[in-house]
Amino acid sequence: MRDATHHGFGADEYRALGSLALTIIVMTLLLFVPAGTLAWQRAWWYLAVFLAAMAVAIVYVWRTDHELFAIRRKVQPGTKPWDLAFVVVTITSIAAILPVAGLDFRLGWLQLHDGFVWLGYAAFLGGFWLTAWAQGVNRHFELTVRIQTDRGHRVIDDGPYATVRHPGYVGGTALAAGTALALGSGVALIPALICAVALALRTLAEEQTLREELPGYAAYMQRVHFRWIPGIW
């Protein structure tokens, strides 16, 4: 773990906080405009939990590798062109969960009982924790797929990467499904499923790139056999 405790908050960290504030505003609109009302308790609880989780994640990443704040803000040179399509599909499908859940609340398509909501929060927080952990140990955890020759790209095989090869994608899938369930919407699981499929396909494409272009990755695949779930895939 890299010690960044002596670095105060700088421009990149404040940009991250600004982005978080803008994200909360956009999420609020995506939830409540389709819902047609502000009287949606599950949505308010979700926003509160999301804000708290993001604040903890920002502090954690800042303390472990504050350079990621600058790196992850934009697409970096050398990004594989094919990956831009996966990024668009993933971001769009995750964002779509919110208005779909809002419409579900408004029109009563498939509202779930509280047991599923609690399950959703467990998946959401677990996914958040796993994603933050992966970012904390992997300084190459960027927005897009590329061989980071400018940052001394190497194989990361500690932390969650000692168990599965793509913990960030596992966390992202849990976040998407957990969001739909936490909002109590069965219909919102549809865009969450689209996100999961996109991430699974991206996993295969990314692995081919890393196996062919990153020294040591083929050997890593022999040591860590599973992509997402031990014993399954």
Phi, psi and omega in degrees: 000133181274134184270113178245021186293342181268002179263123174282169178296131180242197184299318182294320179294319179292328174296321178298318178294321176297319178296323178296316179299316179295320179299317180297319179297313180296316179299320179299317178294317181295333179276308193273333176296309176296327180291334178075012181197155173267354183273061180231092189297320181298325179291319178296318178296319179297315179299321180294316180293319178300314181298316179296316180295319180294321178298317178296318181296319179299315180295319181297311181294322178301320182283335183264317180201084185294345178298333181298333179301319180282319185295318188275358181288337185209167176290130184266155177302141180094000178299138178292126183305323182296336184286338180298326177295319178295320179298316180297313181296317182296311181296318181296316182292322178294315179298325183293339179303321186291306179293328177296317177296322178297317177294322178299317178296319183291319187257351176068040181294300184208075179279136185259153179280173190298334179299320178290327178296315178295322175298321178299317179295324177297315179294317181299309182291323176296318178295321178297314180298315182295318179295316179296320178298315179299318178295324182293328182262345185244100181290352179261013181283090183251177182292324185233170180273125174198161172270115190271069181295336179283349183235023177061048185305128177217166179288133174257124183227022175245181184060220181293340180288350174281345183251314177227157187275341183224064181296331179297323179287326174297314179297319179296320178295318178295322177298315182295309180295319180297324178297313179301315182290319180298329177277358176073028184243117175287326181292327181293350174291342180295306175296331176296321177293319177301318177300315181297318179296317179299318180291325178294316178293322177296324177303314182295317180293319180295318180297322178298318178297312182294321179297322184276331191241344182254113180303133177093349184287324178299319178293323177299321179296331177285331180277317181249107194277338191248143182281308187240308189237118180304132178084353182239302184206000000 
